[in-house]
Amino acid sequence: MEKKNIILLICTILNFFAVFAVNAVNIVIPSIATEFHMSNIVQNWITIIFFLVMAMLSIPAGQISGKYGLKKVTIIASALFIIISIVNVLVATSDQFLVCRLVLGLVLAFINVTSMAMVVSAFDPQERGKALGMNITGVYVGLSLSPFLGGFLNYQFGWRAVVLFAVPFLLAIIVLLLKIDDEWITFEGIPIDLKGSVLYCVGIALFIYGFTILNEPLGVILTVLGAIVLLIFGAVELKVDHPVFDVRFFKNHKFLSANMASLCAYLATFAVTTILNYHLQYIKGFDSQTAGTILLVAPVCQVILAPIAGRLADRYIPQILAAIGMALGTISLILFSFLDKGTSLEFLIASMVIYGVAFGLFSPPNTSVIMGSVPPKDTSVASASVATMRTVGQAMSMGLLTLVFAFVMGDVPIIPEYYPLLTSSCQITCLICVVLCLISVFASLVGYKSKSN
């Protein structure tokens, strides 16, 4: 096997487990919440804290990995992934569990950046769309198998088996990476932008955390303060010789519009899996194994579509493909807004098929636009941008769901007494996300009409 294909295989497997670490655990959240006596708000934080840390570090991770070497950083991050997974199964309280999720988010912030940047560095531009399509297939395979594997492992062995599942595979990845002689350093001799990194991390943390508690005065204050810090970050970066993220990239209209489309798409769609999981396990009363099997539907569609969409992005206008994808996403969210106790399984599955096709058609072309709109030497920065839009969107999507929970349900355990309020909360969230999907469609179409500069 050619070296570049080995690298693609490694990065695809890493993408799989980066997704598995989120989605498989999401399926078993009801079991974890029961063991640690978590309320509805706290159990949402199992996911939010993970993505909050990833969002904070995805930009600094681009510069750090580019300076010290993509392969080296990937090896270190994979080793830490193994260590924290082992520690995670030994915890005794909900606070300890959340700390482990926080550290894992830190580790995966680097893996998300380096895996995509290595693929882009290893393949020629004319093969990049196809390679990225295959690489993103790892994400969708993870999305498809995680619910089933997570539900099965939890049902048979308990949630700790889900947490430990990645360990032997990560050991194999470390061995393979150590056998590859190549290293990719894109920021050699360039100092780390410490000031910019700190401002970005603080701004994102304040903004996202404040967003999750907007129902309180403190939430409004923190959100506004976070936005101000991020504006200061942008102003500082314009004056730095070697910024952690060159905000001038956003003068490139294709880069800007594709990133905005990505942010809105993830904000609109990520909480859907949690909504469907709650619907199946709480409202419908299915066990984790059955719920995980049903949740296979949408990701399987994404797995099938991702490599096809990647090849289409090399031949046709990728922004049009992305816009079509999010238009279908809008339809699926409208359908999800009707879910209640009386909804038939056939209606749910049909809606999930549309949702899976939508995101499978959107992501590879949109990613190809972002990665292809910067010079080759800046691929790690573009990769960091892709990771940031995804993780910020995912964190805010869960934050949106948590915010709606706070307004509609309050901080309560998810028990039968509150199931009607749970259904209403999920319906309201889906309707809000319809608007975000439409914004993503608009951003993709604006990018099509824009020129790179």
FITOR-141602 format. One record per residue (C-alpha): x, y negated, z negated; residue number from 1. Coordinates in steps of 0.001 Angstrom, whole numbers, always signed. Layout:
<dolos>
       u       v       w  nr
       X       Y       Z NUM
...
</dolos>
This chain:
<dolos>
       u       v       w  nr
      +0      +0      +0   1
   +1295   -3474    +885   2
   +2402   -5669   -1997   3
    -241   -8290   -1248   4
   -2955   -5636   -1396   5
   -1629   -4385   -4752   6
   -1826   -7957   -6028   7
   -5385   -8233   -4695   8
   -6310   -4972   -6449   9
   -4790   -6149   -9751  10
   -6550   -9511   -9605  11
   -9855   -7908   -8643  12
   -9653   -5563  -11655  13
   -8786   -8515  -13901  14
  -11829  -10359  -12570  15
  -13934   -7316  -13364  16
  -12870   -7235  -17010  17
  -13086  -11000  -17387  18
  -16762  -10646  -16439  19
  -17199   -7443  -18451  20
  -15973   -9223  -21590  21
  -18948  -11562  -21256  22
  -21787   -9635  -19684  23
  -21346   -6269  -21374  24
  -21259   -7994  -24763  25
  -24309  -10088  -23809  26
  -26295   -6878  -23326  27
  -25437   -5687  -26840  28
  -26018   -9040  -28567  29
  -29281   -7770  -30148  30
  -27303   -4923  -31779  31
  -24540   -7274  -32954  32
  -27108   -9802  -34214  33
  -28849   -7077  -36225  34
  -25604   -5874  -37843  35
  -24431   -9371  -38770  36
  -27924  -10855  -39463  37
  -27644  -13603  -36818  38
  -30431  -16076  -35962  39
  -31436  -16888  -32370  40
  -29132  -19931  -32311  41
  -26102  -18115  -33764  42
  -26390  -15163  -31387  43
  -26381  -17545  -28409  44
  -23091  -18890  -29771  45
  -21492  -15476  -29123  46
  -21540  -16533  -25476  47
  -21250  -20309  -25867  48
  -18077  -20304  -27976  49
  -16428  -18021  -25432  50
  -17147  -20346  -22525  51
  -16521  -23503  -24535  52
  -12887  -22483  -25105  53
  -12516  -21336  -21499  54
  -13850  -24680  -20289  55
  -11456  -26570  -22582  56
   -8371  -24681  -21404  57
   -9057  -23942  -17735  58
   -7488  -27233  -16543  59
   -4370  -27092  -18777  60
   -4061  -23395  -17866  61
   -3584  -24363  -14217  62
    -532  -26505  -14932  63
    +927  -24177  -17565  64
    +633  -21066  -15379  65
   +1975  -22972  -12356  66
   +5017  -24099  -14366  67
   +5959  -20842  -16092  68
   +4882  -18375  -13400  69
   +1534  -16857  -12472  70
   +2689  -13273  -12966  71
   +4365  -13920  -16323  72
   +1324  -15727  -17712  73
    -976  -12953  -16495  74
   +1101  -10298  -18281  75
   +1101  -12255  -21561  76
   -2643  -12966  -21319  77
   -3415   -9286  -20612  78
   -1394   -8220  -23655  79
   -3257  -10703  -25867  80
   -6563   -9437  -24411  81
   -5661   -5951  -25679  82
   -4671   -7202  -29151  83
   -7783   -9324  -29735  84
  -10054   -6494  -28512  85
   -8604   -4197  -31168  86
   -8932   -6870  -33863  87
  -12525   -7567  -32797  88
  -13761   -4064  -33682  89
  -12418   -4446  -37233  90
  -14393   -7579  -38170  91
  -16857   -7542  -41054  92
  -18738  -10869  -40705  93
  -20382  -12955  -37997  94
  -17808  -15732  -38498  95
  -14940  -13305  -37874  96
  -16701  -12016  -34772  97
  -17092  -15560  -33408  98
  -13405  -16306  -34050  99
  -12448  -13261  -31983 100
  -14692  -14476  -29170 101
  -13001  -17870  -29394 102
   -9516  -16345  -29013 103
  -10677  -14109  -26159 104
  -12017  -17182  -24362 105
   -8560  -18760  -24665 106
   -6928  -15678  -23114 107
   -9395  -15399  -20245 108
   -9029  -19102  -19403 109
   -5527  -18227  -18183 110
   -6523  -14964  -16482 111
   -9289  -16701  -14508 112
   -6807  -19262  -13176 113
   -3855  -16977  -12446 114
   -5807  -14163  -10780 115
   -7300  -16400   -8100 116
   -4088  -18427   -7630 117
   -2049  -15220   -7100 118
   -4432  -14028   -4405 119
   -4288  -17383   -2602 120
    -469  -17414   -2851 121
    -115  -13845   -1566 122
   -2309  -14173   +1547 123
   -1989  -16300   +4671 124
   -4680  -18963   +5275 125
   -6337  -16960   +8067 126
   -6851  -14032   +5664 127
   -7713  -16097   +2615 128
  -11495  -16092   +2964 129
  -11616  -12309   +3287 130
   -9185  -11858    +376 131
  -11157  -14242   -1833 132
  -14342  -12421    -879 133
  -12797   -9129   -2029 134
  -11415  -10800   -5153 135
  -14808  -12232   -6048 136
  -16248   -8760   -5426 137
  -14475   -7815   -8659 138
  -16598  -10433  -10381 139
  -19778   -9033   -8876 140
  -18847   -5411   -9570 141
  -18319   -6551  -13143 142
  -21674   -8280  -13108 143
  -23363   -5172  -11754 144
  -21707   -2507  -13888 145
  -21387   -4505  -17120 146
  -25075   -4344  -18087 147
  -25239    -613  -17379 148
  -21878    +305  -18929 149
  -22421   -2020  -21874 150
  -25916    -673  -22516 151
  -24768   +2943  -22147 152
  -21711   +2577  -24395 153
  -23729    +713  -27012 154
  -26559   +3261  -26954 155
  -24193   +6235  -27215 156
  -21297   +4918  -29334 157
  -22133   +1440  -30649 158
  -21028   -2070  -29634 159
  -17381   -1513  -30654 160
  -16950    +903  -27752 161
  -17943   -1939  -25413 162
  -15258   -4222  -26846 163
  -12510   -1567  -26515 164
  -13446    -369  -23025 165
  -10973   -2667  -21202 166
   -7872   -1720  -23225 167
   -6508   +1258  -21182 168
   -7122    -538  -17878 169
   -5290   -3641  -19054 170
   -2325   -1509  -20092 171
   -2201    -100  -16544 172
   -2361   -3636  -15086 173
    +598   -4753  -17198 174
   +2644   -1778  -15944 175
   +1800   -2581  -12296 176
   +2650   -6270  -12697 177
   +6025   -5430  -14265 178
   +6879   -3433  -11134 179
   +6266   -6427   -8817 180
   +9409   -8483   -8229 181
   +7704  -11611   -6885 182
   +6841  -14603   -9039 183
   +4827  -17683   -8086 184
   +5912  -20980   -9638 185
   +4224  -24064   -8191 186
   +5131  -26622  -10884 187
   +8813  -25823  -11373 188
  +10708  -28702  -13005 189
   +7504  -30646  -13700 190
   +6746  -31565  -17355 191
   +3498  -30515  -19017 192
   +1024  -33403  -19229 193
    +407  -33084  -22975 194
   -1570  -36317  -23328 195
   -3904  -35459  -20467 196
   -4350  -31882  -21717 197
   -5333  -33042  -25218 198
   -7750  -35676  -23906 199
   -9398  -33159  -21591 200
   -9746  -30470  -24285 201
  -11181  -32909  -26833 202
  -13555  -34507  -24314 203
  -14935  -31201  -23064 204
  -15305  -29810  -26603 205
  -17223  -32867  -27819 206
  -19398  -33044  -24720 207
  -20433  -29379  -24590 208
  -20908  -28952  -28340 209
  -22897  -32192  -28505 210
  -25011  -30994  -25577 211
  -26025  -27852  -27501 212
  -27393  -29951  -30406 213
  -28935  -32852  -28486 214
  -32059  -32340  -30586 215
  -30105  -33947  -33454 216
  -28699  -37521  -33654 217
  -25191  -36078  -34098 218
  -25578  -34232  -30791 219
  -26306  -37456  -28914 220
  -23298  -39166  -30526 221
  -20916  -36297  -29737 222
  -22142  -35969  -26140 223
  -21663  -39678  -25449 224
  -18288  -39663  -27211 225
  -17193  -36647  -25164 226
  -18184  -38393  -21930 227
  -16176  -41479  -22965 228
  -13092  -39364  -23760 229
  -13385  -37650  -20353 230
  -13538  -41060  -18637 231
  -10403  -42082  -20548 232
   -8818  -38793  -19420 233
   -9551  -39688  -15784 234
   -8083  -43175  -16193 235
   -4925  -41829  -17874 236
   -4426  -39163  -15201 237
   -4378  -41813  -12473 238
   -1296  -43381  -14103 239
    +686  -40182  -14796 240
   +3350  -38989  -12356 241
   +2552  -35310  -12952 242
   -1029  -35081  -14279 243
   -2457  -31874  -15697 244
   -5196  -32366  -13112 245
   -4841  -34842  -10282 246
   -8232  -36545  -10245 247
   -7307  -38018   -6859 248
   -8362  -34655   -5430 249
  -11936  -35830   -5938 250
  -11365  -38459   -3253 251
  -11501  -35470    -915 252
  -15243  -35339    -277 253
  -15281  -31649    +604 254
  -13449  -30802   -2622 255
  -15757  -33037   -4679 256
  -19029  -31808   -3195 257
  -18065  -28115   -3408 258
  -17086  -28524   -7063 259
  -20349  -30313   -7864 260
  -22303  -27588   -6072 261
  -20453  -24964   -8125 262
  -21049  -26768  -11437 263
  -24789  -27142  -10804 264
  -25104  -23573   -9519 265
  -23554  -22028  -12621 266
  -25434  -24414  -14908 267
  -28681  -23360  -13238 268
  -28127  -19618  -13063 269
  -25837  -18295  -15793 270
  -28422  -18262  -18595 271
  -30696  -16138  -16378 272
  -28963  -12905  -17437 273
  -29505  -13740  -21107 274
  -33131  -14672  -20414 275
  -33744  -11388  -18584 276
  -31951   -9414  -21310 277
  -34096  -11010  -24022 278
  -37217  -10402  -21918 279
  -36414   -6723  -21439 280
  -35213   -5895  -24966 281
  -37410   -8164  -27079 282
  -40583   -8777  -25060 283
  -40733   -5458  -23189 284
  -39141   -3378  -25965 285
  -36591   -1488  -23845 286
  -33401    -152  -25469 287
  -29999   -1526  -24394 288
  -29305   +1372  -22027 289
  -32591    +960  -20144 290
  -32306   -2834  -20067 291
  -28746   -2567  -18769 292
  -29872    -241  -15982 293
  -32614   -2632  -14858 294
  -30193   -5552  -14959 295
  -28066   -3763  -12346 296
  -30384   -4998   -9602 297
  -29158   -8573   -9106 298
  -25411   -7922   -9451 299
  -25561   -4972   -7019 300
  -26985   -7369   -4441 301
  -24125   -9756   -5231 302
  -21550   -6977   -4792 303
  -22952   -6130   -1368 304
  -23158   -9747    -230 305
  -19839  -11115   -1603 306
  -17404   -9539    +931 307
  -19841  -10176   +3783 308
  -20221  -13822   +2740 309
  -16422  -14114   +2488 310
  -15988  -12944   +6084 311
  -18823  -15179   +7279 312
  -17099  -18147   +5594 313
  -14067  -17551   +7847 314
  -16251  -17708  +10978 315
  -19077  -20119  +10230 316
  -19664  -23322   +8260 317
  -19261  -22245   +4612 318
  -21241  -25181   +3186 319
  -24342  -24127   +5148 320
  -24027  -20566   +3807 321
  -23679  -21921    +261 322
  -26738  -24163    +690 323
  -28849  -21237   +1936 324
  -27707  -19221   -1073 325
  -28788  -21871   -3572 326
  -32087  -22407   -1745 327
  -32830  -18739   -2402 328
  -31669  -19277   -5979 329
  -34298  -21982   -6362 330
  -37004  -19560   -5279 331
  -35815  -16896   -7730 332
  -35857  -19309  -10669 333
  -39391  -20401   -9825 334
  -40396  -16729   -9959 335
  -38547  -16172  -13258 336
  -40475  -19063  -14802 337
  -43609  -16860  -14667 338
  -42143  -14045  -16787 339
  -44243  -13071  -19794 340
  -45369   -9941  -21610 341
  -47772   -9005  -18818 342
  -45263   -9363  -15954 343
  -44879   -6151  -13974 344
  -41481   -4510  -13545 345
  -41945   -4638   -9756 346
  -42300   -8446   -9851 347
  -39199   -8748  -12026 348
  -37092   -6522   -9756 349
  -38177   -8378   -6598 350
  -37235  -11683   -8230 351
  -33859  -10249   -9271 352
  -33132   -9123   -5703 353
  -33678  -12663   -4423 354
  -31493  -14019   -7237 355
  -28696  -11531   -6462 356
  -28720  -12271   -2737 357
  -28701  -16003   -3499 358
  -25571  -16069   -5622 359
  -23797  -13448   -3510 360
  -24264  -15726    -511 361
  -23240  -18900   -2372 362
  -20055  -18176   -4288 363
  -17453  -16898   -1740 364
  -18096  -19653    +868 365
  -18134  -22376   -1797 366
  -14900  -21074   -3363 367
  -13284  -20914     +71 368
  -14145  -24600    +628 369
  -12534  -25629   -2668 370
   -9376  -23549   -2227 371
   -9003  -24486   +1440 372
   -9357  -28234    +919 373
   -6007  -28672    -885 374
   -2391  -28146    +244 375
    -871  -24693    -486 376
   +1371  -26091   -3241 377
   -1740  -27194   -5172 378
   -3567  -23861   -5157 379
   -3164  -23401   -8918 380
   -4831  -26789   -9472 381
   -7684  -25884   -7129 382
   -7978  -22506   -8856 383
   -8164  -24302  -12198 384
  -10906  -26507  -10761 385
  -12896  -23453   -9636 386
  -12500  -21887  -13078 387
  -13426  -25147  -14818 388
  -16615  -25723  -12842 389
  -17626  -22133  -13489 390
  -16887  -22097  -17221 391
  -18251  -25581  -17924 392
  -21400  -24677  -15982 393
  -21749  -21365  -17835 394
  -21202  -22970  -21250 395
  -23701  -25736  -20519 396
  -26205  -23223  -19127 397
  -26158  -21328  -22430 398
  -26149  -24679  -24214 399
  -29290  -25629  -22304 400
  -30993  -22396  -23343 401
  -29926  -22943  -26962 402
  -31168  -26531  -26839 403
  -34584  -25413  -25577 404
  -34635  -22738  -28300 405
  -33959  -25434  -30908 406
  -36776  -27660  -29620 407
  -39363  -24914  -29110 408
  -38485  -22202  -31670 409
  -36179  -23746  -34255 410
  -33364  -21758  -35905 411
  -35163  -18452  -36538 412
  -34519  -14733  -36122 413
  -35914  -13209  -32933 414
  -38691  -11072  -34406 415
  -42194  -10234  -33025 416
  -43724  -13196  -34826 417
  -41709  -15563  -32605 418
  -41923  -13642  -29291 419
  -44509  -16050  -27747 420
  -42174  -18975  -28478 421
  -39245  -16997  -27024 422
  -41213  -16508  -23791 423
  -42128  -20202  -23604 424
  -38494  -21219  -24216 425
  -37253  -19016  -21371 426
  -39941  -20292  -18983 427
  -39100  -23938  -19720 428
  -35373  -23260  -19202 429
  -36036  -21670  -15797 430
  -38069  -24675  -14651 431
  -35271  -27066  -15652 432
  -32806  -24888  -13762 433
  -34912  -25122  -10589 434
  -33985  -28822  -10419 435
  -30288  -27997  -10901 436
  -30423  -25457   -8062 437
  -31856  -28096   -5740 438
  -29006  -30459   -6659 439
  -26536  -27691   -5747 440
  -28192  -27310   -2333 441
  -27912  -31057   -1768 442
  -24230  -31117   -2823 443
  -23384  -28301    -385 444
  -25073  -30093   +2501 445
  -23297  -33373   +1643 446
  -19998  -31473   +1776 447
  -20808  -30194   +5241 448
  -21186  -33754   +6542 449
  -18028  -35008   +4801 450
  -14461  -34965   +6068 451
  -11386  -33894   +4083 452
   -9101  -36802   +3226 453
</dolos>
